[in-house]
Amino acid sequence: MPSRKILVIDDEQNIVDLVATYLRKEGYQVHTATDGVSGLKAARSIKPDLVVLDIMLPGMDGLDLLAQLRRESDVYVILLTARSDETDKIVGLTVGADDYITKPFSPRELVARIKAALRRLHAGAGTRSATLAFRHVRIDPGSRQVWVNEKPVMLTAIEFDLLHALAERRGVVLSREQLLERVWGYDFYGEERVVDVHIGHIRSKLGNERFIVTVRGVGYRFEDEDV
């Protein structure tokens, strides 16, 4: 199997070099860019399996780049931010990031998150799990497609996995911690708001909030009638 392609976009050359070194040791093909315009161009030409993207970039900032990228691709994006401000994280997730990590960060932690994401995406691509068919919603793990009332709904990779995790346990409440472990594949160190933001995206795309019910103080459950 060809090695996975990872694009690292950051204007701090020392960070780019450090991350690239760690990733190449793991056998990944690493491509780099140090500004937003060249980063977007690289993403379009390379078609990476995963993007590590800094928010603060010259030419085109990371959030603008991410917004443009999301109009063209559902590639998994881990956002880097130098700020601990909760607003930056939520805005990044709202624009379309799948995950985020705050500077300064451990390169080993970043590599662990990348490996977990790629492992999950690769496993999902080869799954032969049965289609989940409900009265209004149908979910096909093989093609990673979702339909609501037989109309296709476009979800990002992380949104699909989150919906699938809930639908597999229809009627069962899953806590944010359980969803983080099942969908992201690791402990998110208590930053559970990432789940809430992606749930909001899914609800908006499904067009009906009743499919995913909030259980206050606990988590979420999927509700739709069996066919």
Secondary structure, DSSP 8 states (H G I E B T S, - for coil): ----EEEEE-S-HHHHHHHHHHHHHTT-EEEEESSHHHHHHHHHHH--SEEEEES--SSS-HHHHHHHHHTT---EEEEEES---HHHHHHHHHHT-SEEEESS--HHHHHHHHHHHHHHHHHHHT-----EEBSSEEEETTTTEEEETTEEE---HHHHHHHHHHHHTTT--EEHHHHIIIIISS--TT-THHHHHHHHHHHHHHT-GGGEEEETTTEEEE---B-
